[in-house]
Amino acid sequence: MTEIQEFFDAAYRGTDRYWWRQAHRYSTDPDDHPASLMTQSILRWARQRPPGRALDIGSGEGTDAIRLALLGWQVEAVELSGIGAAKVRRFMREAGVEVAVHHTDIRDFAPAHAFDLVVCNGVLHYIEEKSAVCKQMQDMTAPGGMNAVSLWSTFSPVPRPHQVVPTFPDDEEGAVVGAYGRWRKVLLYMERIKQEAGHLDMDEHAHSFIKMIAEKPSTADESR
Ligand SMILES: C[S@@+](CC[C@H](N)C(=O)[O-])C[C@H]1O[C@@H](n2cnc3c(N)ncnc32)[C@H](O)[C@@H]1O
């Protein structure tokens, strides 16, 4: 078992809801998520097209996945933590939706089909070799589909409470943004030194983020 897996197993075991503790966590109305431009943008995009297939990578307790399932999308979730994966299954049943949960490392995941939307929210800073995972996400996206990616940037140092496991933030114009050079950016912004509200088990701290939603070119030739 990896340190990352142990870290998240312990976090998810320690409390019923680690992430997304707000009451309307599953609301599919973008206006109910004013604190997250990323969530708002995903919902706006997903609501203006017929439901498709979505993959939530590093789904945690499954909030992004469940929201999309409530919109009628066929959703799969990949989660490294067994405790996290079990919570996605419990919370999806409580929400009355179906999410196909894969308890595995994203690097070992081979999908059976392409996805119209791949969400990777807060995961890539736990992975050193980001280019390979970006390529994997891009390859599993249908032409015209979207990738929504959020990760820590190197703009500010990794806060001390997080220095208990290896982490690998990326430069604001680093491997991740570079990998999407030819994709149309629906959203690309750098969130700098944002106070973290997610962890009740850590001292107060702040992170800097890269937030990106990008659309895959619709012909294979343009996609690289
Ligand atoms: C910061 S949490 C974000 C959870 C969720 N995406 C959310 O926004 O609520 C990062 C998650 O990524 C998972 N994770 C980290 N490395 C992973 C990997 N290589 N493959 C799959 N999941 C991974 C962790 O177990 C953890 O649940």
The ligand as a MOL file (V3000), in Angstrom:
LIG
                    3D

  0  0  0     0  0            999 V3000
M  V30 BEGIN CTAB
M  V30 COUNTS 27 29 0 0 0
M  V30 BEGIN ATOM
M  V30 1 C -7.5860 15.9230 -2.6080 0
M  V30 2 S -8.4990 14.4490 -2.7780 0 CHG=1
M  V30 3 C -9.7870 15.0100 -3.8720 0
M  V30 4 C -11.0350 14.1660 -3.8470 0
M  V30 5 C -12.1090 14.5500 -4.8180 0
M  V30 6 N -11.6260 14.6210 -6.1850 0
M  V30 7 C -12.7730 15.8400 -4.4380 0
M  V30 8 O -12.4720 16.8730 -5.0540 0
M  V30 9 O -13.5900 15.8460 -3.5010 0 CHG=-1
M  V30 10 C -7.4280 13.4790 -3.8420 0
M  V30 11 C -7.9380 12.0730 -4.0850 0
M  V30 12 O -7.1470 11.4710 -5.1080 0
M  V30 13 C -6.9050 10.1230 -4.7610 0
M  V30 14 N -5.6860 9.6870 -5.4560 0
M  V30 15 C -4.4140 10.1030 -5.2390 0
M  V30 16 N -3.5630 9.4990 -6.0750 0
M  V30 17 C -4.3180 8.6850 -6.8720 0
M  V30 18 C -4.0090 7.7820 -7.9270 0
M  V30 19 N -2.7470 7.5870 -8.3440 0
M  V30 20 N -5.0310 7.0970 -8.5070 0
M  V30 21 C -6.3090 7.2810 -8.0930 0
M  V30 22 N -6.6610 8.1100 -7.0820 0
M  V30 23 C -5.6810 8.8060 -6.4720 0
M  V30 24 C -6.7660 10.1480 -3.2440 0
M  V30 25 O -6.9590 8.8940 -2.6590 0
M  V30 26 C -7.8340 11.1760 -2.8650 0
M  V30 27 O -9.0770 10.5780 -2.6180 0
M  V30 END ATOM
M  V30 BEGIN BOND
M  V30 1 1 1 2
M  V30 2 1 2 3
M  V30 3 1 2 10
M  V30 4 1 3 4
M  V30 5 1 4 5
M  V30 6 1 5 6
M  V30 7 1 5 7
M  V30 8 2 7 8
M  V30 9 1 7 9
M  V30 10 1 10 11
M  V30 11 1 11 12
M  V30 12 1 11 26
M  V30 13 1 12 13
M  V30 14 1 13 14
M  V30 15 1 13 24
M  V30 16 1 14 15
M  V30 17 1 14 23
M  V30 18 2 15 16
M  V30 19 1 16 17
M  V30 20 1 17 18
M  V30 21 2 17 23
M  V30 22 1 18 19
M  V30 23 2 18 20
M  V30 24 1 20 21
M  V30 25 2 21 22
M  V30 26 1 22 23
M  V30 27 1 24 25
M  V30 28 1 24 26
M  V30 29 1 26 27
M  V30 END BOND
M  V30 END CTAB
M  END
